[in-house]
Amino acid sequence: MSDSVRLAKRLAVEQSCSRGDAERYVEGGWVAVNGKVVEEPGFRVRPDQEVRLLPGARLEEIRPVTVLVHKPAGLSASLSASLASGPAADLPRSGPARSALDLILPDNLMPGDRSGQRYLKRMFHGLALATPLERAASGLVVYSQEYAVTRKLVQEGRDVEQEYIAQVRGTLDAAGLARLQRGLPYEGRPAVPMKVSWQNETHLRFALKTPALGFIEYACDSVGLQLQALRRIRIGRLPMAGLAVGQWRYRLGYERF
């Protein structure tokens, strides 16, 4: 409508503050239009709509976040899927999740999350997948806005150890196990030693520097094992402990990969 104005402009006038501060209030989740919180400074409001600054409103620095997700098998966690799904800031979404990114909703936040972070759309602008995982696999996936985290997991990813549990079918003799432990070349990557051991009669534990997608299935096949299921349980120093399937949490400030 021609008589509507941007929410930030209206708020700046009513609160006698700068346009920049008004935008920060809006993006900080402190402004309601007709009783509903709106986080977009460019949202158009009409003269008859009530604009209210919520109790406790304060100007805060919104810092970049890193999010840990327990992806169930069957959801995508690839770079192409991340781009196709768009930023989590486009929430709320309806319909079934297409990728692990779609799980980052308030209802899926791990109970007892200790970050103290408020769920804000702005926090998820530019949230990038840092640790792709096969669609058929489950386990820990990381999305981040933080340059230091993406540098560590993407640019320096081959130096970060990851741990997987592989459910397999078949028999593996001592020679086959030793072959796995020596490592295998794959898609132009040289063979690199890795830690491989039996967790029980049907599950192998792999600990290795960030593997290419499909590598563990290839390694199992190379020694006569059929991979039945795969779960990533650790990335660097951060385990998946406490995250149920489909849940997510914020990385805490002291946690390092």
NORBELRA-V894038 format. One record per backbone hydrogen bond with DSSP energy under -0.5 kcal/mol. CO is the residue of the C=O (numbers start at 1). NH is the residue of the N-H. E is the energy in kcal/mol with one decimal. If there is no record, write none. Layout:
[[CO/NH/E] [CO/NH/E]]
This chain:
[[1/4/-1.4] [5/45/-2.9] [6/10/-2.3] [7/11/-2.7] [8/12/-2.3] [9/13/-1.8] [10/14/-2.4] [11/15/-2.7] [12/16/-0.7] [12/17/-1.6] [18/22/-2.2] [19/23/-2.3] [20/24/-1.9] [21/25/-2.3] [22/26/-2.2] [23/27/-2.9] [24/28/-1.5] [25/30/-2.2] [26/29/-1.8] [30/54/-3.2] [31/38/-2.3] [32/34/-0.6] [32/52/-2.7] [33/36/-1.7] [36/33/-3.0] [39/41/-0.7] [40/43/-1.9] [41/8/-2.2] [43/7/-2.2] [45/5/-2.3] [46/49/-1.6] [50/34/-2.6] [50/52/-0.5] [52/32/-2.7] [52/54/-0.5] [54/57/-1.6] [58/60/-0.7] [60/62/-0.6] [61/63/-0.9] [65/145/-2.6] [66/251/-3.1] [67/143/-2.5] [68/249/-2.1] [69/71/-1.0] [69/141/-2.3] [70/246/-2.7] [71/139/-2.4] [72/75/-1.4] [76/100/-2.5] [77/133/-1.9] [78/82/-2.2] [79/83/-1.8] [80/84/-2.1] [81/85/-2.4] [82/86/-1.1] [87/90/-2.0] [88/91/-1.9] [98/76/-1.5] [99/102/-1.0] [100/103/-1.5] [101/104/-1.5] [103/105/-2.5] [105/108/-1.6] [106/109/-1.4] [108/248/-1.6] [110/113/-1.6] [118/120/-0.8] [120/123/-0.8] [121/124/-1.9] [122/125/-1.4] [124/88/-0.6] [124/127/-1.6] [128/144/-2.7] [133/77/-0.6] [134/137/-0.9] [135/74/-3.4] [138/232/-2.2] [139/71/-2.7] [141/69/-2.9] [142/130/-2.9] [142/131/-1.0] [143/67/-3.3] [144/128/-2.5] [146/150/-2.5] [147/151/-2.7] [148/152/-1.8] [149/153/-2.7] [150/154/-2.6] [150/155/-1.0] [151/156/-2.3] [154/157/-0.8] [156/159/-2.1] [157/160/-1.9] [157/210/-0.7] [159/161/-0.6] [160/210/-2.3] [161/236/-3.2] [162/208/-2.2] [163/233/-2.5] [163/234/-1.3] [164/166/-0.5] [164/206/-2.4] [165/167/-0.6] [165/231/-1.9] [166/168/-0.6] [166/204/-2.9] [167/228/-3.6] [167/229/-1.4] [169/226/-2.8] [173/177/-2.3] [174/178/-2.3] [175/179/-2.0] [176/180/-2.0] [177/181/-2.3] [178/182/-1.6] [179/183/-0.9] [180/183/-0.8] [181/194/-1.8] [186/189/-2.3] [189/186/-1.9] [194/196/-0.6] [195/207/-2.4] [197/205/-3.4] [202/168/-2.9] [203/199/-3.2] [203/200/-1.4] [204/166/-3.2] [204/206/-0.5] [205/197/-1.8] [206/164/-2.9] [207/195/-2.6] [208/162/-3.1] [212/215/-2.2] [214/218/-2.0] [215/219/-2.9] [216/220/-2.5] [217/221/-2.5] [218/222/-2.0] [219/223/-0.8] [220/223/-1.1] [220/225/-2.8] [221/224/-1.5] [225/227/-0.6] [226/169/-1.9] [229/167/-2.7] [230/138/-2.6] [231/165/-2.7] [231/233/-0.6] [232/140/-2.3] [233/240/-2.2] [234/163/-2.2] [235/238/-2.1] [237/239/-0.7] [238/235/-2.4] [240/243/-2.3] [242/244/-0.7] [244/247/-2.3] [247/70/-2.7] [248/110/-3.2] [249/68/-3.0] [252/255/-1.5]]
